[in-house]
């Protein structure tokens, strides 16, 4: 299966350290050689790099590691193809616009219900609800991403609050798990420059002894120490003294030798905002009331 990498931070932060180790897993220290992609938010914009070559050998990946770019929200993916040919149209992350916000999505797992482009499986949609989003490639991952956005668009006719959006995504995923106990689904879902949804339903793929889940680590004040990559001979010293330096890293497997990596539970949905994770509705509501909800120029009222 594929592997995921995410970063969510309180202020624009370089991501080259984590990406350096993750990149080695794309055809170097691991088998994920069927393309890779990286998306990062810059202001209201979303910049994406996609390549069908193995990440460990990609000139584009080498360029990114030397390119002086910082972001608060980053999603990366290395692919081991199971559904769909090796082609640029099937490389994650996928991106679409919803409510005037650029969304991006990367997935590790399998969606049997979305494995065919002609499948009429659209989550909680009524017959009268239009299908606005359609897959370009032929992966079950992109088909699911489009179905998720179609479901959210049908649910909300205006910009939702963070707590309503969180509840809607969790309800949709609970439905999927309930209907298919064998499903493996781990995804990163970016929603603008500050918000990153992470969902995990870990498990084994048939024919593989690899456990596919999601781990995250919080680097928060006060913190000082050295982290060493597990896939490359490289280390970095962290000295985090203020809230503005808070960073969360999310990965399929821990990227470093640090203690503190936490494995997400089955069916768990986390909302990362400015480097902090949220899963309690009361905390998400407090985030909303503090003026840190969704922002869109398409609506007069911004939550």
N, C-alpha and C positions, 0 to 999 in steps of 0.2 A: 504494500500500500504506500501511500504518499506520506510526506512529513510536513509539518506546519511550524512556522515561527512568527511570533507577534511581539511587538513592543508598544507599550503605552506609557507616556511620561508626562510629568507636570509641565515641563517646558521643552522646546525643541532640543533634541538630544541626538548626537551621532549614534548610528546603529551598526557601524562597521565591525565592532568587536564580535557581537553575536552572529552577524551574517558571515563573518570569516569562517567560524566553525561550522555553521549550518551549511555553507556552500560546499564544504568537503564531503558532506553526506550525499551530495548529488553526483554520484558516480565515482567518488573517491573512497571514503571509508564505508560507504553503504551503497545499495543497489539502485537508488532513485535517480536514474539517468535519462528519463524520457521527457526532459524539459523542466523549466523552472520559471518562476515569476516573482516579482516583488512590487508592491504598491505602497506608496507613502503619501500622506496628506501634507500639503503645503498651503496654509491658509484655507480658502474655500476650494482649492484645487486638489486634484488627485493625479499624481505622476506614477506611471506604471512602466516596468521593464519586463519583457517577456522573451523567452528564447527556447527553442526546441532542443538545443544542445544540452549536454550534461552540465550542471552548474559548476562542478569542479574543474571543468575544462573550457568554460565559456569566457570569451573575451569581454562580453557585456558584464558578467559578474566581476571580472577583474577591474573593469572600469568603475563599477559602483563602489568597490572597496577603496578606490583611490579618489572618489569624487566627494568633495567636502559638502555633504548634505546632512541636515538635521531635520527631525520630525518629532511630533508628539504621538503619532499613530502610524504603525508600520505593520504590514502583513506580507509574509513570504511563504513560498510553497515549492517543494521539489517533488517531481512526479514519478511514480512507478505505474505505468499505464495498465489499467484493468478494463475500463470501458472507454472506447473511442481510440482512434489511431493517434500516433505520435505526430501532432501537427499544432501549429500556433493557435488555431481556434479552440484547442482543448487544453491549453495551458492556463492554470490558475495564477493569480486571482482573477476572477471575473468582476466586471463593474457595470453598474447601471445607475441611473438617476431616479430618485423617488422623493417627492415633496421638495424639489430644488436642492437636494442633498446628494452628493456622490456616495454610493454604497459600494463596497467591494467585499468579495467572499472567496475563501479558500477552504477546501474540505479534504478530510482524510476518512475513508470508510467506504460504505456501499449503500446505495439507495435502490433496492430492487424495484420499488414501485415507480421509479423514475428512469429505469434503464433504457426505455425506448422512447424515441421522439414522438411517437403517436399515442403514447399513454395518456389517457384522460384522467389523470389523478392530480387534482388541484385542491389543495388543502382548504376545507371549509368554504369553498366557493359555491355560490348559488348559480343556477343556470343563467340568470340575468347579468351576472358579474362578467365584465369584459376581461379577456386575457390580453393584457397590455405588454407583458414581458415574455419573450420567446428565446429559446436557446439558439445560439449561432453554431456551436459545435455539436458533438454527439456524445457528451459525457452525461452520466446521471447527476453529477455534481452541479453542472450549470443548469440542467433541467429543474433540479430542486431549488436552486437559488431563484430562478424565475418564478417558480410556483410560490415560494415564500413571499417574494415581493408582490405578486398578484394578490395573495391572501391579505397582506398588510394594507395594500391599497384599497381593497374591498372593505376592510374593517374600519378604516379611518378616512373620513372625507376632509379632515383638516389635520394640522400638525399635532400628533398625540403627545401626551405627557410621557416622561421617561418611564414612570411606573406602569402606565397603560401599555406602552410598547413592550416593556419587559414581560408583562403578564401575557400579552398576545403571542410573543415568540415562544415562551415556555409552554403555553397551552398547546400550540401547534406541535411542538416537539414531543410533549407528553402523549398526544394522540398517536404519533408515529411509533413511538416505543411500545405503546399498549397494543398496537395492531401487528407489530413485528418484533418479537423478542430477540431475534437473531441479528437485528440491525446494528451496524457499527457506524457511528456518526460523530465525528469531531470536526468542529468548524470554527473559523474566525470570521467575524462579520463586522466590518468597519462602517461606521455611520457618522461621517464628518470627521473633522480634525481632532476631536477629543474623545470620542466614544468608540469602544471596542467590545462587542459581545463575543463571549467564548462559550461554546457548548461542548460537552463531552458525553458520549455514550460508548465507552471503551469495549474492547473485546478482541477475539482472534478471527482472522480471515481464514476460510477453508484452505488447507494446504500450506499454511504458514504457522510458525511457532512464535511470531512476533505479536506482542500485546500492543494494541493501538489505543492510546489514550492521550491525555493532555496534562502537562505539568506547568506550574508557574512559580516564579520566585519574585519577591518584593525586595527591592533595594530602597530602604527608607531610613531617614535620620533617626538617631545617630548611627552611622555605619562607616566602618573603615576596614579595609582588608584587600586581599588579592584573590582574584578569580582566574583559574586556568581552564582553557578550553579542553574538552575531552577529545575533540577530533582534529586538533591542530596544536603545534608547539607554540603556543602564544598565551600570554597572561596579561592582565591589566589590574592596576590598583584603583580601588574605589574609595573615595572620601566624601561621603554624603552627609552634609551638615544641616541642610535646610529643607523644608517641604517642597521648595521649588526644584529640588534635585531628585525628587522621588521618581523611581523607574520600576515598571513591571515588565518582566519577560515571560513569554509563554512559548512552550515548545512541545513537540511530540515526545521527545526524550530530553532529559536535562542536558544542557549545553556545556555546563561547567562542573568543576569538582566542588563547588560551594555546597555547604549544608543549607537547608532551607527550601529546597524544591518541594512543592506540594502537588500531589496528584489530585486532579479533579475527580469527583464522584460521578457515578453513573446517573445520567439525567440532570446533571448540575449545569446551570446557566449563570455565568458571571458577567457583570457589566463593569468594564474597566473605564475609569474616567480620571485623567490627570495622574495616572500611576497607581490608583487605588482600586481594589475590587469591591463590588457591591452585589449582594444577592437578597438582602432583606428589603421588602417593599417600603418599610418605614425609612430606611436609610436612603433609598432611591428617591422617595418623596421629599426628603430633606434636601437632597441634591437639587431637585427640581425647584423647590422653594428658595434656594440660595441663588437662583438665576443661572444655573448651569445645565439647563435642559437643552432640547434640540433648538437649533437656530436656523431659520430659512428666510431668505429674502422674498419668497413666494407668498408668505402669509404676513398680514399686519401684526398678528399676535404671535410672538415668539416665546415658547415655553422655556 
